[in-house]
Every structure is written in structure tokens, then in C-alpha cells.
Amino acid sequence: MFQILYCLVNAIRPFLVPICFICAWSLVILAAWSMWSAAKDGIATAQQMHQIPCTGCQYFTDDYRLKCTVNPSIANTEEAIECMDYQPKTNPMLY
């Protein structure tokens, strides 16, 4: 049994270094691609979240119990990007 395995390992020995080289670099490239993809998705999500105008609206209360007096169900969500009731704060010192 071990003689067959020994013969098999000796037959594969010239190809082990290139196979290990390709496998190692494939893992490095896969890890780099994964990090790049995660960073790209994170940036896209952050850009979309920065489009939410709620904090600049006069109806935004900045209270965790009632965030918006007009549309509390969509306040600080992606649905609020196209909010029809958005009114910019006229004097930020009053709110």
C-alpha cells in the first residue's frame, strides 16, 4: 500500500512546486479581489446613505422615538431620498 503511494508521490514530485505556486498565488488574488469587492460595495452603500436628506429637513426631530413628524415610517431610510414632504431648514438655529 505504502509502496504505491510512494511511487505516486515520486511521479508527481516534479509538478508539486508549480502546482503549489499556482495555488498560493490564486489564494492571494482571491483574497485581494474579495477585499476590493467589499470596499467597492461599502463605498456604494455609503454614497447612497449620504443622499438621505432627513437631517436637513425642518420636520426632522432628531429624536429616536419620532424621527420625522410627517413621515415617521420612512425617516432615515432609502425611501426618504425622494420624499415629497422635504422642506429644508430655513434657520438651523431654531431646530
N, CA, C and O of each residue as an XYZ file, in Angstrom:
380
protein
N       0.821     -1.195      0.000
C       0.000      0.000      0.000
C       0.862      1.254      0.000
O       0.666      2.161     -0.809
N       1.830      1.289      0.933
C       2.689      2.470      1.009
C       3.640      2.561     -0.181
O       4.069      3.655     -0.548
N       3.970      1.422     -0.783
C       4.851      1.459     -1.950
C       4.144      2.115     -3.136
O       4.767      2.828     -3.922
N       2.855      1.871     -3.257
C       2.087      2.502     -4.339
C       2.013      4.011     -4.107
O       2.178      4.802     -5.035
N       1.765      4.390     -2.867
C       1.712      5.811     -2.523
C       3.072      6.470     -2.731
O       3.153      7.597     -3.219
N       4.137      5.765     -2.360
C       5.493      6.291     -2.537
C       5.796      6.498     -4.021
O       6.376      7.516     -4.398
N       5.410      5.550     -4.852
C       5.631      5.678     -6.297
C       4.811      6.839     -6.874
O       5.278      7.564     -7.753
N       3.604      7.002     -6.377
C       2.746      8.093     -6.845
C       3.331      9.456     -6.480
O       3.337     10.370     -7.305
N       3.821      9.596     -5.250
C       4.428     10.860     -4.821
C       5.687     11.141     -5.629
O       5.918     12.287     -6.017
N       6.495     10.143     -5.889
C       7.704     10.335     -6.697
C       7.358     10.724     -8.134
O       8.099     11.477     -8.765
N       6.252     10.225     -8.649
C       5.855     10.573    -10.014
C       5.353     12.019    -10.086
O       5.551     12.692    -11.097
N       4.709     12.495     -9.025
C       4.150     13.850     -9.008
C       5.180     14.895     -8.579
O       4.979     16.084     -8.829
N       6.248     14.492     -7.957
C       7.227     15.417     -7.376
C       7.675     16.540     -8.313
O       7.770     17.673     -7.841
N       7.956     16.324     -9.593
C       8.376     17.449    -10.447
C       7.287     18.509    -10.643
O       7.592     19.657    -10.968
N       6.034     18.133    -10.447
C       4.934     19.073    -10.659
C       4.440     19.728     -9.378
O       3.591     20.617     -9.436
N       4.947     19.315     -8.228
C       4.450     19.844     -6.958
C       4.759     21.327     -6.777
O       3.902     22.079     -6.313
N       5.951     21.754     -7.130
C       6.314     23.165     -6.949
C       5.449     24.076     -7.821
O       4.923     25.059     -7.300
N       5.272     23.806     -9.112
C       4.391     24.683     -9.897
C       2.935     24.654     -9.418
O       2.261     25.684     -9.416
N       2.456     23.483     -9.016
C       1.074     23.392     -8.531
C       0.908     24.210     -7.257
O      -0.068     24.949     -7.126
N       1.837     24.093     -6.322
C       1.763     24.868     -5.079
C       1.905     26.369     -5.356
O       1.240     27.184     -4.717
N       2.765     26.730     -6.304
C       2.945     28.130     -6.671
C       1.636     28.720     -7.206
O       1.223     29.807     -6.802
N       0.998     27.995     -8.110
C      -0.260     28.472     -8.692
C      -1.353     28.539     -7.632
O      -2.129     29.494     -7.609
N      -1.424     27.548     -6.764
C      -2.446     27.555     -5.707
C      -2.234     28.717     -4.738
O      -3.196     29.375     -4.342
N      -0.993     28.972     -4.357
C      -0.715     30.056     -3.413
C      -1.075     31.413     -4.013
O      -1.714     32.231     -3.352
N      -0.672     31.657     -5.258
C      -0.998     32.938     -5.881
C      -2.490     33.074     -6.179
O      -3.033     34.179     -6.165
N      -3.141     31.959     -6.445
C      -4.597     32.007     -6.636
C      -5.292     32.441     -5.354
O      -6.241     33.223     -5.399
N      -4.830     31.945     -4.214
C      -5.408     32.355     -2.936
C      -5.152     33.832     -2.653
O      -6.031     34.528     -2.145
N      -3.959     34.311     -2.977
C      -3.642     35.725     -2.762
C      -4.524     36.608     -3.645
O      -5.065     37.612     -3.180
N      -4.668     36.239     -4.902
C      -5.500     37.019     -5.820
C      -6.963     36.974     -5.390
O      -7.657     37.988     -5.464
N      -7.436     35.826     -4.946
C      -8.816     35.701     -4.475
C      -9.063     36.567     -3.239
O     -10.116     37.197     -3.128
N      -8.114     36.605     -2.320
C      -8.261     37.447     -1.125
C      -8.258     38.930     -1.501
O      -9.049     39.705     -0.965
N      -7.373     39.327     -2.416
C      -7.324     40.728     -2.846
C      -8.618     41.118     -3.560
O      -9.142     42.211     -3.342
N      -9.126     40.245     -4.397
C     -10.374     40.514     -5.107
C     -11.530     40.653     -4.113
O     -12.385     41.525     -4.270
N     -11.553     39.806     -3.108
C     -12.608     39.859     -2.100
C     -12.565     41.180     -1.331
O     -13.606     41.792     -1.093
N     -11.375     41.619     -0.945
C     -11.250     42.899     -0.233
C     -11.651     44.066     -1.133
O     -12.320     44.993     -0.675
N     -11.256     44.035     -2.395
C     -11.617     45.093     -3.343
C     -13.131     45.156     -3.524
O     -13.716     46.239     -3.533
N     -13.757     44.002     -3.666
C     -15.205     43.948     -3.841
C     -15.931     44.462     -2.600
O     -16.918     45.189     -2.719
N     -15.458     44.095     -1.422
C     -16.081     44.568     -0.184
C     -15.929     46.080     -0.040
O     -16.867     46.759      0.377
N     -14.761     46.608     -0.381
C     -14.542     48.056     -0.292
C     -15.423     48.797     -1.294
O     -15.990     49.839     -0.966
N     -15.542     48.272     -2.502
C     -16.370     48.909     -3.527
C     -17.843     48.911     -3.115
O     -18.536     49.912     -3.297
N     -18.319     47.807     -2.567
C     -19.710     47.745     -2.102
C     -19.942     48.676     -0.918
O     -20.998     49.301     -0.819
N     -18.964     48.773     -0.021
C     -19.088     49.678      1.122
C     -19.152     51.133      0.699
O     -19.918     51.913      1.266
N     -18.360     51.502     -0.285
C     -18.370     52.881     -0.783
C     -19.700     53.187     -1.464
O     -20.250     54.275     -1.292
N     -20.216     52.238     -2.232
C     -21.509     52.452     -2.903
C     -22.629     52.617     -1.880
O     -23.506     53.464     -2.052
N     -22.606     51.823     -0.831
C     -23.628     51.934      0.214
C     -23.512     53.265      0.944
O     -24.521     53.909      1.231
N     -22.288     53.676      1.242
C     -22.088     54.951      1.941
C     -22.555     56.127      1.088
O     -23.156     57.067      1.608
N     -22.287     56.083     -0.206
C     -22.730     57.168     -1.080
C     -24.250     57.240     -1.140
O     -24.818     58.332     -1.173
N     -24.908     56.094     -1.154
C     -26.366     56.096     -1.190
C     -26.931     56.600      0.134
O     -27.924     57.326      0.136
N     -26.328     56.235      1.247
C     -26.827     56.682      2.544
C     -26.610     58.183      2.739
O     -27.369     58.820      3.468
N     -25.603     58.749      2.108
C     -25.364     60.187      2.224
C     -26.358     61.006      1.399
O     -26.395     62.230      1.523
N     -27.154     60.359      0.570
C     -28.168     61.067     -0.207
C     -29.455     61.270      0.580
O     -30.342     61.996      0.131
N     -29.573     60.641      1.748
C     -30.789     60.774      2.556
C     -30.818     62.178      3.151
O     -29.912     62.541      3.900
N     -31.846     62.981      2.832
C     -31.852     64.392      3.224
C     -32.491     64.680      4.578
O     -32.685     65.847      4.917
N     -32.822     63.667      5.354
C     -33.638     63.873      6.562
C     -33.034     64.862      7.558
O     -33.770     65.660      8.138
N     -31.753     64.838      7.769
C     -31.177     65.708      8.798
C     -31.265     67.181      8.440
O     -31.148     68.035      9.319
N     -31.470     67.497      7.162
C     -31.599     68.892      6.758
C     -33.037     69.354      6.615
O     -33.287     70.473      6.167
N     -33.985     68.508      6.991
C     -35.409     68.832      6.841
C     -35.941     69.477      8.116
O     -35.505     69.144      9.219
N     -36.886     70.400      7.957
C     -37.431     71.084      9.131
C     -38.339     70.172      9.949
O     -38.600     70.464     11.116
N     -38.826     69.081      9.374
C     -39.689     68.154     10.099
C     -38.899     67.077     10.847
O     -39.488     66.287     11.584
N     -37.605     67.035     10.674
C     -36.769     66.041     11.343
C     -36.569     66.460     12.793
O     -36.139     67.581     13.064
N     -36.882     65.553     13.737
C     -36.841     65.907     15.160
C     -35.553     65.497     15.845
O     -35.267     65.994     16.934
N     -34.766     64.614     15.257
C     -33.520     64.113     15.843
C     -33.779     63.399     17.178
O     -32.934     63.412     18.073
N     -34.942     62.788     17.294
C     -35.318     62.016     18.477
C     -35.528     60.573     18.020
O     -36.199     60.337     17.015
N     -34.966     59.615     18.740
C     -35.046     58.237     18.287
C     -36.470     57.678     18.340
O     -36.763     56.690     17.667
N     -37.347     58.282     19.114
C     -38.728     57.801     19.208
C     -39.578     58.290     18.040
O     -40.417     57.541     17.541
N     -39.385     59.503     17.603
C     -40.124     60.070     16.473
C     -39.137     60.886     15.646
O     -38.850     62.038     15.969
N     -38.625     60.286     14.589
C     -37.591     60.949     13.796
C     -38.156     62.024     12.879
O     -37.515     63.047     12.640
N     -39.352     61.787     12.369
C     -39.975     62.738     11.450
C     -41.443     62.872     11.820
O     -42.122     61.873     12.053
N     -41.928     64.095     11.874
C     -43.325     64.304     12.249
C     -44.287     64.076     11.094
O     -45.477     63.863     11.325
N     -43.807     64.115      9.861
C     -44.682     63.945      8.701
C     -44.690     62.489      8.220
O     -45.756     61.901      8.037
N     -43.516     61.916      8.017
C     -43.387     60.532      7.545
C     -42.465     59.741      8.470
O     -41.316     59.491      8.105
N     -42.917     59.348      9.631
C     -42.021     58.653     10.560
C     -41.609     57.264     10.090
O     -40.574     56.757     10.522
N     -42.388     56.642      9.224
C     -42.058     55.280      8.797
C     -40.902     55.238      7.801
O     -40.232     54.212      7.689
N     -40.654     56.318      7.085
C     -39.571     56.305      6.093
C     -38.399     57.195      6.495
O     -37.452     57.342      5.723
N     -38.442     57.782      7.669
C     -37.368     58.690      8.092
C     -36.050     57.936      8.210
O     -35.993     56.841      8.770
N     -35.005     58.531      7.680
C     -33.644     57.984      7.685
C     -33.544     56.634      6.982
O     -32.712     55.810      7.362
N     -34.358     56.392      5.981
C     -34.257     55.186      5.167
C     -34.029     55.597      3.719
O     -34.074     56.780      3.382
N     -33.785     54.606      2.869
C     -33.565     54.891      1.455
C     -34.823     55.433      0.788
O     -34.733     56.128     -0.223
N     -35.982     55.127      1.335
C     -37.232     55.645      0.777
C     -37.337     57.158      0.946
O     -38.079     57.810      0.211
N     -36.611     57.720      1.896
C     -36.683     59.155      2.166
C     -35.886     59.983      1.159
O     -35.949     61.212      1.193
N     -35.145     59.341      0.273
C     -34.355     60.090     -0.709
C     -35.272     60.903     -1.618
O     -34.938     62.031     -1.982
N     -36.412     60.351     -1.984
C     -37.371     61.041     -2.855
C     -38.596     61.506     -2.071
O     -39.710     61.443     -2.590
N     -38.420     61.964     -0.853
C     -39.534     62.386     -0.002
C     -40.179     63.650     -0.579
O     -39.501     64.642     -0.846
N     -41.484     63.592     -0.762
C     -42.218     64.724     -1.330
C     -42.453     65.825     -0.294
O     -42.729     66.967     -0.661
N     -42.349     65.497      0.984
C     -42.619     66.465      2.047
C     -41.357     67.153      2.556
O     -41.409     67.854      3.567
N     -40.241     66.971      1.891
C     -38.984     67.558      2.357
C     -39.046     69.084      2.283
O     -39.360     69.657      1.240
N     -38.745     69.719      3.391
C     -38.645     71.177      3.466
C     -37.318     71.504      4.137
O     -37.111     71.133      5.292
N     -36.420     72.186      3.444
C     -35.131     72.494      4.063
C     -35.301     73.426      5.253
O     -36.212     74.252      5.303
N     -34.401     73.266      6.200
C     -34.433     74.139      7.376
C     -34.109     75.561      6.944
O     -33.122     75.797      6.246
N     -34.936     76.497      7.356
C     -34.701     77.893      6.990
C     -33.705     78.536      7.932
O     -32.873     79.335      7.504
N     -33.778     78.198      9.205
C     -32.845     78.721     10.193
C     -32.434     77.565     11.103
O     -33.191     77.188     11.998
N     -31.251     76.999     10.886
C     -30.837     75.841     11.675
C     -30.724     76.122     13.175
O     -30.706     75.183     13.971
N     -30.648     77.377     13.571
C     -30.544     77.695     14.994
C     -31.871     77.453     15.720
O     -31.882     77.287     16.940
N     -32.977     77.432     14.994
C     -34.284     77.241     15.611
C     -34.649     75.774     15.790
O     -35.582     75.464     16.531
N     -33.942     74.869     15.135
C     -34.326     73.461     15.171
C     -33.348     72.647     15.951
O     -33.520     71.436     16.083
